[in-house]
Amino acid sequence: MNRKIAATLVAVLVVLGLGSASMYADITNVKVVKETAKGNTYMLDLTATQASDKQAGTGTVEIVKDGAGWRVDSETWKFGSSTMTLKKKKS
């Protein structure tokens, strides 16, 4: 997966609100800064802005491609001193 595809996928996930819909409404300017592939799993390191207070932050999203397509396996965002885990990886 290249950065353009990864960035598009993340943008679509944010627009669809997969996870906490109210939280996604406050995350803007999502950019992929690093991607790490391992088989059908991709770890994406992201930067973004929290729209409500214009605070820059970072995020980590793990996406997996399986028989049903792409899905978010885990997702964590950090803005300032606040860390939000929107989806935990299933064991």
C-alpha positions in Angstrom: 0.0 0.0 0.0 1.4 3.4 -0.9 1.0 6.6 1.1 -1.6 8.0 -1.3 -3.8 4.9 -0.9 -3.2 4.8 2.8 -4.1 8.5 3.2 -7.3 8.0 1.1 -8.3 5.0 3.2 -7.8 6.9 6.4 -9.8 9.8 5.1 -12.7 7.5 4.1 -12.6 5.9 7.5 -12.8 9.3 9.2 -15.6 10.5 6.9 -17.6 7.3 7.5 -17.1 7.7 11.2 -16.0 4.1 11.9 -15.4 4.2 15.6 -16.6 7.1 17.6 -18.6 9.3 15.3 -18.6 12.4 17.6 -14.8 12.2 17.9 -14.3 12.0 14.2 -16.2 15.2 13.6 -13.4 16.9 15.6 -10.4 15.4 13.7 -9.3 17.2 10.6 -6.2 17.4 8.3 -5.4 13.8 8.7 -2.1 12.8 7.1 -0.2 9.6 6.9 3.5 10.1 8.0 4.6 6.5 8.1 3.2 3.1 7.1 4.5 -0.3 8.1 3.2 -3.3 6.2 3.2 -6.9 7.6 1.3 -9.3 5.4 -2.3 -8.0 5.2 -1.9 -5.7 8.1 -0.8 -2.0 7.9 0.2 0.2 10.8 -0.3 3.8 9.9 1.2 6.7 11.9 -0.8 9.8 11.4 -0.9 13.5 12.2 -4.1 15.5 12.5 -5.6 18.6 14.0 -8.3 18.7 16.6 -10.8 21.2 15.1 -12.3 22.4 18.3 -9.1 23.9 19.7 -6.8 23.7 16.6 -4.4 21.5 18.6 -2.0 19.3 16.6 -1.9 15.6 17.4 -0.8 12.2 16.4 -2.6 8.9 15.8 -1.9 5.3 15.2 -4.3 3.1 13.2 -3.9 -0.5 12.4 -5.9 -1.7 9.4 -6.3 -5.3 8.2 -7.5 -6.7 4.9 -9.5 -9.9 5.3 -12.2 -11.7 3.3 -14.7 -8.9 3.9 -12.4 -6.1 2.9 -10.5 -3.5 4.9 -11.3 -2.9 8.6 -9.8 -0.9 11.4 -8.3 -3.3 14.0 -7.1 -0.6 16.4 -7.0 3.2 16.7 -5.5 5.6 19.2 -5.2 9.4 19.0 -3.2 11.8 21.2 -3.9 15.6 21.4 -1.9 17.4 24.0 -2.1 15.4 27.3 -5.2 13.6 26.2 -5.0 10.1 24.7 -8.1 8.5 23.2 -8.3 4.8 22.2 -11.3 4.6 19.8 -10.9 1.0 19.0 -8.8 -1.7 20.7 -7.2 -4.6 18.9 -9.0 -7.8 19.5 -6.9 -10.5 21.1 
